[in-house]
Amino acid sequence: MYSVESDVPIPPASSRQTYPWADMDIGDSFFVPEGSQKKIACAASRAASRLGTKFITRRMKNGVRVWRAA
């Protein structure tokens, strides 16, 4: 049986890694060491939709690099 409780505060959201999408100009890039290209490409796609830009990801020797293309 579950009991209903009132006045229980919501804890703050966990901190997530934030990429500098909005701070980038065309031609800028950043490197994510040991990153998963699939996960970063998904994040880049969501950011591009939200910001009206385009990002390109490429797997590098020790991680993933992301460029702003438009």
HTML snippet that shows the backbone in 3Dmol.js (N, CA, C, O; Angstrom):
<script src="https://3Dmol.org/build/3Dmol-min.js"></script>
<div id="view" style="width:600px;height:400px;position:relative"></div>
<script>
const pdb = `
ATOM      1  N   MET A   1       0.843  -1.175   0.000  1.00  0.00           N
ATOM      2  CA  MET A   1       0.000   0.000   0.000  1.00  0.00           C
ATOM      3  C   MET A   1       0.891   1.242   0.000  1.00  0.00           C
ATOM      4  O   MET A   1       1.878   1.304   0.734  1.00  0.00           O
ATOM      5  N   TYR A   2       0.546   2.216  -0.814  1.00  0.00           N
ATOM      6  CA  TYR A   2       1.295   3.464  -0.906  1.00  0.00           C
ATOM      7  C   TYR A   2       0.537   4.563  -0.194  1.00  0.00           C
ATOM      8  O   TYR A   2      -0.690   4.628  -0.251  1.00  0.00           O
ATOM      9  N   SER A   3       1.279   5.422   0.476  1.00  0.00           N
ATOM     10  CA  SER A   3       0.628   6.552   1.143  1.00  0.00           C
ATOM     11  C   SER A   3       0.953   7.834   0.385  1.00  0.00           C
ATOM     12  O   SER A   3       2.061   8.008  -0.122  1.00  0.00           O
ATOM     13  N   VAL A   4      -0.012   8.712   0.318  1.00  0.00           N
ATOM     14  CA  VAL A   4       0.154   9.997  -0.358  1.00  0.00           C
ATOM     15  C   VAL A   4       0.712  10.992   0.639  1.00  0.00           C
ATOM     16  O   VAL A   4       0.222  11.096   1.763  1.00  0.00           O
ATOM     17  N   GLU A   5       1.758  11.741   0.219  1.00  0.00           N
ATOM     18  CA  GLU A   5       2.390  12.711   1.105  1.00  0.00           C
ATOM     19  C   GLU A   5       2.331  14.098   0.465  1.00  0.00           C
ATOM     20  O   GLU A   5       2.384  14.230  -0.758  1.00  0.00           O
ATOM     21  N   SER A   6       2.224  15.108   1.290  1.00  0.00           N
ATOM     22  CA  SER A   6       2.198  16.494   0.825  1.00  0.00           C
ATOM     23  C   SER A   6       3.459  17.206   1.289  1.00  0.00           C
ATOM     24  O   SER A   6       4.121  16.769   2.230  1.00  0.00           O
ATOM     25  N   ASP A   7       3.780  18.289   0.630  1.00  0.00           N
ATOM     26  CA  ASP A   7       4.893  19.169   1.012  1.00  0.00           C
ATOM     27  C   ASP A   7       6.251  18.481   1.019  1.00  0.00           C
ATOM     28  O   ASP A   7       7.094  18.798   1.859  1.00  0.00           O
ATOM     29  N   VAL A   8       6.479  17.556   0.111  1.00  0.00           N
ATOM     30  CA  VAL A   8       7.790  16.937  -0.039  1.00  0.00           C
ATOM     31  C   VAL A   8       8.474  17.666  -1.199  1.00  0.00           C
ATOM     32  O   VAL A   8       7.997  17.589  -2.331  1.00  0.00           O
ATOM     33  N   PRO A   9       9.595  18.380  -0.939  1.00  0.00           N
ATOM     34  CA  PRO A   9      10.230  19.158  -2.005  1.00  0.00           C
ATOM     35  C   PRO A   9      10.860  18.258  -3.071  1.00  0.00           C
ATOM     36  O   PRO A   9      11.332  17.160  -2.778  1.00  0.00           O
ATOM     37  N   ILE A  10      10.855  18.743  -4.295  1.00  0.00           N
ATOM     38  CA  ILE A  10      11.467  18.024  -5.403  1.00  0.00           C
ATOM     39  C   ILE A  10      12.964  18.312  -5.367  1.00  0.00           C
ATOM     40  O   ILE A  10      13.353  19.479  -5.332  1.00  0.00           O
ATOM     41  N   PRO A  11      13.815  17.287  -5.376  1.00  0.00           N
ATOM     42  CA  PRO A  11      15.260  17.529  -5.366  1.00  0.00           C
ATOM     43  C   PRO A  11      15.711  18.134  -6.695  1.00  0.00           C
ATOM     44  O   PRO A  11      15.054  17.944  -7.719  1.00  0.00           O
ATOM     45  N   PRO A  12      16.825  18.859  -6.684  1.00  0.00           N
ATOM     46  CA  PRO A  12      17.304  19.442  -7.944  1.00  0.00           C
ATOM     47  C   PRO A  12      17.683  18.357  -8.942  1.00  0.00           C
ATOM     48  O   PRO A  12      18.060  17.248  -8.563  1.00  0.00           O
ATOM     49  N   ALA A  13      17.577  18.694 -10.219  1.00  0.00           N
ATOM     50  CA  ALA A  13      17.927  17.744 -11.278  1.00  0.00           C
ATOM     51  C   ALA A  13      19.407  17.417 -11.196  1.00  0.00           C
ATOM     52  O   ALA A  13      20.220  18.254 -10.803  1.00  0.00           O
ATOM     53  N   SER A  14      19.745  16.209 -11.563  1.00  0.00           N
ATOM     54  CA  SER A  14      21.148  15.822 -11.561  1.00  0.00           C
ATOM     55  C   SER A  14      21.886  16.626 -12.618  1.00  0.00           C
ATOM     56  O   SER A  14      21.323  16.976 -13.655  1.00  0.00           O
ATOM     57  N   SER A  15      23.137  16.911 -12.345  1.00  0.00           N
ATOM     58  CA  SER A  15      23.906  17.677 -13.326  1.00  0.00           C
ATOM     59  C   SER A  15      24.280  16.763 -14.477  1.00  0.00           C
ATOM     60  O   SER A  15      24.737  15.639 -14.273  1.00  0.00           O
ATOM     61  N   ARG A  16      24.083  17.252 -15.672  1.00  0.00           N
ATOM     62  CA  ARG A  16      24.440  16.506 -16.865  1.00  0.00           C
ATOM     63  C   ARG A  16      25.560  17.251 -17.558  1.00  0.00           C
ATOM     64  O   ARG A  16      25.732  18.455 -17.369  1.00  0.00           O
ATOM     65  N   GLN A  17      26.309  16.537 -18.349  1.00  0.00           N
ATOM     66  CA  GLN A  17      27.368  17.191 -19.093  1.00  0.00           C
ATOM     67  C   GLN A  17      26.732  18.119 -20.116  1.00  0.00           C
ATOM     68  O   GLN A  17      25.846  17.722 -20.872  1.00  0.00           O
ATOM     69  N   THR A  18      27.192  19.344 -20.124  1.00  0.00           N
ATOM     70  CA  THR A  18      26.639  20.323 -21.040  1.00  0.00           C
ATOM     71  C   THR A  18      27.673  20.661 -22.099  1.00  0.00           C
ATOM     72  O   THR A  18      28.795  21.057 -21.782  1.00  0.00           O
ATOM     73  N   TYR A  19      27.297  20.506 -23.335  1.00  0.00           N
ATOM     74  CA  TYR A  19      28.180  20.850 -24.441  1.00  0.00           C
ATOM     75  C   TYR A  19      27.936  22.314 -24.817  1.00  0.00           C
ATOM     76  O   TYR A  19      26.838  22.824 -24.594  1.00  0.00           O
ATOM     77  N   PRO A  20      28.921  22.992 -25.376  1.00  0.00           N
ATOM     78  CA  PRO A  20      28.802  24.432 -25.656  1.00  0.00           C
ATOM     79  C   PRO A  20      28.117  24.758 -26.985  1.00  0.00           C
ATOM     80  O   PRO A  20      28.631  25.561 -27.764  1.00  0.00           O
ATOM     81  N   TRP A  21      26.972  24.148 -27.246  1.00  0.00           N
ATOM     82  CA  TRP A  21      26.302  24.323 -28.534  1.00  0.00           C
ATOM     83  C   TRP A  21      26.053  25.793 -28.851  1.00  0.00           C
ATOM     84  O   TRP A  21      26.425  26.268 -29.924  1.00  0.00           O
ATOM     85  N   ALA A  22      25.434  26.506 -27.939  1.00  0.00           N
ATOM     86  CA  ALA A  22      25.019  27.890 -28.197  1.00  0.00           C
ATOM     87  C   ALA A  22      26.198  28.853 -28.278  1.00  0.00           C
ATOM     88  O   ALA A  22      26.056  29.945 -28.828  1.00  0.00           O
ATOM     89  N   ASP A  23      27.354  28.477 -27.745  1.00  0.00           N
ATOM     90  CA  ASP A  23      28.521  29.357 -27.745  1.00  0.00           C
ATOM     91  C   ASP A  23      29.362  29.237 -29.012  1.00  0.00           C
ATOM     92  O   ASP A  23      30.325  29.983 -29.191  1.00  0.00           O
ATOM     93  N   MET A  24      29.005  28.306 -29.887  1.00  0.00           N
ATOM     94  CA  MET A  24      29.843  28.021 -31.050  1.00  0.00           C
ATOM     95  C   MET A  24      29.465  28.872 -32.255  1.00  0.00           C
ATOM     96  O   MET A  24      28.289  29.120 -32.523  1.00  0.00           O
ATOM     97  N   ASP A  25      30.500  29.314 -32.977  1.00  0.00           N
ATOM     98  CA  ASP A  25      30.324  29.978 -34.268  1.00  0.00           C
ATOM     99  C   ASP A  25      30.657  28.966 -35.364  1.00  0.00           C
ATOM    100  O   ASP A  25      31.254  27.924 -35.091  1.00  0.00           O
ATOM    101  N   ILE A  26      30.273  29.273 -36.596  1.00  0.00           N
ATOM    102  CA  ILE A  26      30.573  28.385 -37.718  1.00  0.00           C
ATOM    103  C   ILE A  26      32.083  28.176 -37.800  1.00  0.00           C
ATOM    104  O   ILE A  26      32.855  29.135 -37.790  1.00  0.00           O
ATOM    105  N   GLY A  27      32.492  26.915 -37.880  1.00  0.00           N
ATOM    106  CA  GLY A  27      33.901  26.553 -37.951  1.00  0.00           C
ATOM    107  C   GLY A  27      34.505  26.184 -36.606  1.00  0.00           C
ATOM    108  O   GLY A  27      35.576  25.579 -36.563  1.00  0.00           O
ATOM    109  N   ASP A  28      33.837  26.538 -35.494  1.00  0.00           N
ATOM    110  CA  ASP A  28      34.328  26.164 -34.161  1.00  0.00           C
ATOM    111  C   ASP A  28      34.120  24.674 -33.935  1.00  0.00           C
ATOM    112  O   ASP A  28      33.238  24.063 -34.538  1.00  0.00           O
ATOM    113  N   SER A  29      34.938  24.093 -33.064  1.00  0.00           N
ATOM    114  CA  SER A  29      34.787  22.681 -32.726  1.00  0.00           C
ATOM    115  C   SER A  29      35.164  22.458 -31.273  1.00  0.00           C
ATOM    116  O   SER A  29      35.800  23.302 -30.642  1.00  0.00           O
ATOM    117  N   PHE A  30      34.762  21.308 -30.755  1.00  0.00           N
ATOM    118  CA  PHE A  30      35.205  20.882 -29.431  1.00  0.00           C
ATOM    119  C   PHE A  30      35.416  19.383 -29.460  1.00  0.00           C
ATOM    120  O   PHE A  30      34.854  18.681 -30.301  1.00  0.00           O
ATOM    121  N   PHE A  31      36.235  18.893 -28.529  1.00  0.00           N
ATOM    122  CA  PHE A  31      36.619  17.491 -28.486  1.00  0.00           C
ATOM    123  C   PHE A  31      36.079  16.857 -27.221  1.00  0.00           C
ATOM    124  O   PHE A  31      36.198  17.429 -26.137  1.00  0.00           O
ATOM    125  N   VAL A  32      35.487  15.679 -27.349  1.00  0.00           N
ATOM    126  CA  VAL A  32      34.987  14.906 -26.214  1.00  0.00           C
ATOM    127  C   VAL A  32      35.858  13.655 -26.108  1.00  0.00           C
ATOM    128  O   VAL A  32      35.717  12.737 -26.915  1.00  0.00           O
ATOM    129  N   PRO A  33      36.762  13.610 -25.117  1.00  0.00           N
ATOM    130  CA  PRO A  33      37.629  12.435 -24.996  1.00  0.00           C
ATOM    131  C   PRO A  33      36.822  11.195 -24.609  1.00  0.00           C
ATOM    132  O   PRO A  33      35.925  11.255 -23.767  1.00  0.00           O
ATOM    133  N   GLU A  34      37.154  10.092 -25.231  1.00  0.00           N
ATOM    134  CA  GLU A  34      36.509   8.799 -24.929  1.00  0.00           C
ATOM    135  C   GLU A  34      34.988   8.863 -25.072  1.00  0.00           C
ATOM    136  O   GLU A  34      34.284   8.104 -24.406  1.00  0.00           O
ATOM    137  N   GLY A  35      34.468   9.741 -25.916  1.00  0.00           N
ATOM    138  CA  GLY A  35      33.026   9.873 -26.080  1.00  0.00           C
ATOM    139  C   GLY A  35      32.455   8.860 -27.051  1.00  0.00           C
ATOM    140  O   GLY A  35      33.166   8.345 -27.915  1.00  0.00           O
ATOM    141  N   SER A  36      31.172   8.576 -26.907  1.00  0.00           N
ATOM    142  CA  SER A  36      30.450   7.702 -27.826  1.00  0.00           C
ATOM    143  C   SER A  36      29.921   8.560 -28.971  1.00  0.00           C
ATOM    144  O   SER A  36      29.124   9.469 -28.740  1.00  0.00           O
ATOM    145  N   GLN A  37      30.352   8.285 -30.198  1.00  0.00           N
ATOM    146  CA  GLN A  37      29.921   9.103 -31.325  1.00  0.00           C
ATOM    147  C   GLN A  37      28.407   9.072 -31.480  1.00  0.00           C
ATOM    148  O   GLN A  37      27.801  10.091 -31.812  1.00  0.00           O
ATOM    149  N   LYS A  38      27.797   7.939 -31.250  1.00  0.00           N
ATOM    150  CA  LYS A  38      26.350   7.826 -31.409  1.00  0.00           C
ATOM    151  C   LYS A  38      25.616   8.746 -30.432  1.00  0.00           C
ATOM    152  O   LYS A  38      24.684   9.447 -30.828  1.00  0.00           O
ATOM    153  N   LYS A  39      26.021   8.750 -29.176  1.00  0.00           N
ATOM    154  CA  LYS A  39      25.367   9.597 -28.177  1.00  0.00           C
ATOM    155  C   LYS A  39      25.597  11.073 -28.453  1.00  0.00           C
ATOM    156  O   LYS A  39      24.681  11.885 -28.323  1.00  0.00           O
ATOM    157  N   ILE A  40      26.821  11.421 -28.834  1.00  0.00           N
ATOM    158  CA  ILE A  40      27.139  12.822 -29.092  1.00  0.00           C
ATOM    159  C   ILE A  40      26.437  13.295 -30.359  1.00  0.00           C
ATOM    160  O   ILE A  40      25.979  14.436 -30.419  1.00  0.00           O
ATOM    161  N   ALA A  41      26.347  12.435 -31.371  1.00  0.00           N
ATOM    162  CA  ALA A  41      25.637  12.793 -32.593  1.00  0.00           C
ATOM    163  C   ALA A  41      24.151  13.026 -32.311  1.00  0.00           C
ATOM    164  O   ALA A  41      23.552  13.926 -32.900  1.00  0.00           O
ATOM    165  N   CYS A  42      23.557  12.245 -31.437  1.00  0.00           N
ATOM    166  CA  CYS A  42      22.152  12.455 -31.058  1.00  0.00           C
ATOM    167  C   CYS A  42      21.983  13.790 -30.338  1.00  0.00           C
ATOM    168  O   CYS A  42      21.041  14.535 -30.609  1.00  0.00           O
ATOM    169  N   ALA A  43      22.900  14.087 -29.423  1.00  0.00           N
ATOM    170  CA  ALA A  43      22.848  15.362 -28.705  1.00  0.00           C
ATOM    171  C   ALA A  43      23.038  16.523 -29.681  1.00  0.00           C
ATOM    172  O   ALA A  43      22.368  17.549 -29.562  1.00  0.00           O
ATOM    173  N   ALA A  44      23.941  16.369 -30.639  1.00  0.00           N
ATOM    174  CA  ALA A  44      24.179  17.412 -31.637  1.00  0.00           C
ATOM    175  C   ALA A  44      22.945  17.632 -32.504  1.00  0.00           C
ATOM    176  O   ALA A  44      22.616  18.769 -32.841  1.00  0.00           O
ATOM    177  N   SER A  45      22.268  16.563 -32.861  1.00  0.00           N
ATOM    178  CA  SER A  45      21.054  16.667 -33.668  1.00  0.00           C
ATOM    179  C   SER A  45      19.953  17.412 -32.914  1.00  0.00           C
ATOM    180  O   SER A  45      19.273  18.267 -33.482  1.00  0.00           O
ATOM    181  N   ARG A  46      19.784  17.083 -31.637  1.00  0.00           N
ATOM    182  CA  ARG A  46      18.776  17.790 -30.826  1.00  0.00           C
ATOM    183  C   ARG A  46      19.126  19.265 -30.699  1.00  0.00           C
ATOM    184  O   ARG A  46      18.251  20.123 -30.814  1.00  0.00           O
ATOM    185  N   ALA A  47      20.404  19.568 -30.461  1.00  0.00           N
ATOM    186  CA  ALA A  47      20.836  20.959 -30.324  1.00  0.00           C
ATOM    187  C   ALA A  47      20.647  21.709 -31.637  1.00  0.00           C
ATOM    188  O   ALA A  47      20.219  22.864 -31.633  1.00  0.00           O
ATOM    189  N   ALA A  48      20.960  21.072 -32.752  1.00  0.00           N
ATOM    190  CA  ALA A  48      20.801  21.710 -34.056  1.00  0.00           C
ATOM    191  C   ALA A  48      19.346  22.050 -34.326  1.00  0.00           C
ATOM    192  O   ALA A  48      19.050  23.120 -34.858  1.00  0.00           O
ATOM    193  N   SER A  49      18.440  21.163 -33.970  1.00  0.00           N
ATOM    194  CA  SER A  49      17.010  21.428 -34.147  1.00  0.00           C
ATOM    195  C   SER A  49      16.556  22.585 -33.281  1.00  0.00           C
ATOM    196  O   SER A  49      15.790  23.444 -33.719  1.00  0.00           O
ATOM    197  N   ARG A  50      17.033  22.600 -32.055  1.00  0.00           N
ATOM    198  CA  ARG A  50      16.640  23.643 -31.105  1.00  0.00           C
ATOM    199  C   ARG A  50      17.201  25.009 -31.512  1.00  0.00           C
ATOM    200  O   ARG A  50      16.523  26.025 -31.362  1.00  0.00           O
ATOM    201  N   LEU A  51      18.437  25.037 -32.025  1.00  0.00           N
ATOM    202  CA  LEU A  51      19.117  26.297 -32.319  1.00  0.00           C
ATOM    203  C   LEU A  51      19.040  26.717 -33.785  1.00  0.00           C
ATOM    204  O   LEU A  51      19.408  27.843 -34.120  1.00  0.00           O
ATOM    205  N   GLY A  52      18.569  25.835 -34.661  1.00  0.00           N
ATOM    206  CA  GLY A  52      18.523  26.144 -36.088  1.00  0.00           C
ATOM    207  C   GLY A  52      19.905  26.169 -36.717  1.00  0.00           C
ATOM    208  O   GLY A  52      20.176  26.987 -37.596  1.00  0.00           O
ATOM    209  N   THR A  53      20.781  25.274 -36.270  1.00  0.00           N
ATOM    210  CA  THR A  53      22.148  25.199 -36.775  1.00  0.00           C
ATOM    211  C   THR A  53      22.415  23.798 -37.315  1.00  0.00           C
ATOM    212  O   THR A  53      21.505  22.975 -37.407  1.00  0.00           O
ATOM    213  N   LYS A  54      23.672  23.538 -37.670  1.00  0.00           N
ATOM    214  CA  LYS A  54      24.067  22.202 -38.109  1.00  0.00           C
ATOM    215  C   LYS A  54      25.402  21.857 -37.466  1.00  0.00           C
ATOM    216  O   LYS A  54      26.322  22.675 -37.446  1.00  0.00           O
ATOM    217  N   PHE A  55      25.501  20.645 -36.943  1.00  0.00           N
ATOM    218  CA  PHE A  55      26.733  20.158 -36.335  1.00  0.00           C
ATOM    219  C   PHE A  55      27.170  18.876 -37.028  1.00  0.00           C
ATOM    220  O   PHE A  55      26.341  18.085 -37.479  1.00  0.00           O
ATOM    221  N   ILE A  56      28.480  18.683 -37.107  1.00  0.00           N
ATOM    222  CA  ILE A  56      29.048  17.474 -37.708  1.00  0.00           C
ATOM    223  C   ILE A  56      29.931  16.808 -36.663  1.00  0.00           C
ATOM    224  O   ILE A  56      30.734  17.477 -36.012  1.00  0.00           O
ATOM    225  N   THR A  57      29.789  15.498 -36.497  1.00  0.00           N
ATOM    226  CA  THR A  57      30.616  14.747 -35.548  1.00  0.00           C
ATOM    227  C   THR A  57      31.493  13.764 -36.303  1.00  0.00           C
ATOM    228  O   THR A  57      31.084  13.184 -37.309  1.00  0.00           O
ATOM    229  N   ARG A  58      32.693  13.590 -35.803  1.00  0.00           N
ATOM    230  CA  ARG A  58      33.611  12.610 -36.378  1.00  0.00           C
ATOM    231  C   ARG A  58      34.372  11.915 -35.259  1.00  0.00           C
ATOM    232  O   ARG A  58      34.824  12.550 -34.306  1.00  0.00           O
ATOM    233  N   ARG A  59      34.504  10.590 -35.394  1.00  0.00           N
ATOM    234  CA  ARG A  59      35.309   9.828 -34.444  1.00  0.00           C
ATOM    235  C   ARG A  59      36.766  10.139 -34.725  1.00  0.00           C
ATOM    236  O   ARG A  59      37.211  10.100 -35.872  1.00  0.00           O
ATOM    237  N   MET A  60      37.506  10.448 -33.670  1.00  0.00           N
ATOM    238  CA  MET A  60      38.932  10.730 -33.762  1.00  0.00           C
ATOM    239  C   MET A  60      39.674   9.619 -33.015  1.00  0.00           C
ATOM    240  O   MET A  60      39.053   8.661 -32.555  1.00  0.00           O
ATOM    241  N   LYS A  61      40.964   9.740 -32.897  1.00  0.00           N
ATOM    242  CA  LYS A  61      41.779   8.691 -32.293  1.00  0.00           C
ATOM    243  C   LYS A  61      41.338   8.347 -30.866  1.00  0.00           C
ATOM    244  O   LYS A  61      41.202   7.168 -30.538  1.00  0.00           O
ATOM    245  N   ASN A  62      41.118   9.335 -30.028  1.00  0.00           N
ATOM    246  CA  ASN A  62      40.796   9.081 -28.613  1.00  0.00           C
ATOM    247  C   ASN A  62      39.467   9.687 -28.184  1.00  0.00           C
ATOM    248  O   ASN A  62      39.284   9.977 -27.001  1.00  0.00           O
ATOM    249  N   GLY A  63      38.539   9.885 -29.108  1.00  0.00           N
ATOM    250  CA  GLY A  63      37.263  10.476 -28.733  1.00  0.00           C
ATOM    251  C   GLY A  63      36.475  10.919 -29.958  1.00  0.00           C
ATOM    252  O   GLY A  63      36.575  10.329 -31.033  1.00  0.00           O
ATOM    253  N   VAL A  64      35.691  11.973 -29.765  1.00  0.00           N
ATOM    254  CA  VAL A  64      34.827  12.477 -30.822  1.00  0.00           C
ATOM    255  C   VAL A  64      35.005  13.994 -30.906  1.00  0.00           C
ATOM    256  O   VAL A  64      35.053  14.672 -29.880  1.00  0.00           O
ATOM    257  N   ARG A  65      35.104  14.528 -32.132  1.00  0.00           N
ATOM    258  CA  ARG A  65      35.171  15.967 -32.328  1.00  0.00           C
ATOM    259  C   ARG A  65      33.877  16.412 -32.994  1.00  0.00           C
ATOM    260  O   ARG A  65      33.346  15.734 -33.874  1.00  0.00           O
ATOM    261  N   VAL A  66      33.379  17.577 -32.552  1.00  0.00           N
ATOM    262  CA  VAL A  66      32.133  18.143 -33.070  1.00  0.00           C
ATOM    263  C   VAL A  66      32.434  19.523 -33.650  1.00  0.00           C
ATOM    264  O   VAL A  66      33.068  20.351 -32.995  1.00  0.00           O
ATOM    265  N   TRP A  67      31.979  19.768 -34.876  1.00  0.00           N
ATOM    266  CA  TRP A  67      32.127  21.064 -35.523  1.00  0.00           C
ATOM    267  C   TRP A  67      30.749  21.675 -35.757  1.00  0.00           C
ATOM    268  O   TRP A  67      29.771  20.968 -35.998  1.00  0.00           O
ATOM    269  N   ARG A  68      30.694  23.013 -35.681  1.00  0.00           N
ATOM    270  CA  ARG A  68      29.480  23.696 -36.111  1.00  0.00           C
ATOM    271  C   ARG A  68      29.670  24.025 -37.578  1.00  0.00           C
ATOM    272  O   ARG A  68      30.642  24.680 -37.953  1.00  0.00           O
ATOM    273  N   ALA A  69      28.740  23.572 -38.412  1.00  0.00           N
ATOM    274  CA  ALA A  69      28.857  23.727 -39.863  1.00  0.00           C
ATOM    275  C   ALA A  69      27.941  24.823 -40.416  1.00  0.00           C
ATOM    276  O   ALA A  69      28.215  25.348 -41.495  1.00  0.00           O
ATOM    277  N   ALA A  70      26.901  25.171 -39.736  1.00  0.00           N
ATOM    278  CA  ALA A  70      25.974  26.203 -40.221  1.00  0.00           C
ATOM    279  C   ALA A  70      25.254  26.845 -39.060  1.00  0.00           C
ATOM    280  O   ALA A  70      24.431  27.738 -39.261  1.00  0.00           O
TER     281      ALA A  70
END
`;
const viewer = $3Dmol.createViewer("view");
viewer.addModel(pdb, "pdb");
viewer.setStyle({}, {cartoon: {color: "spectrum"}});
viewer.zoomTo();
viewer.render();
</script>
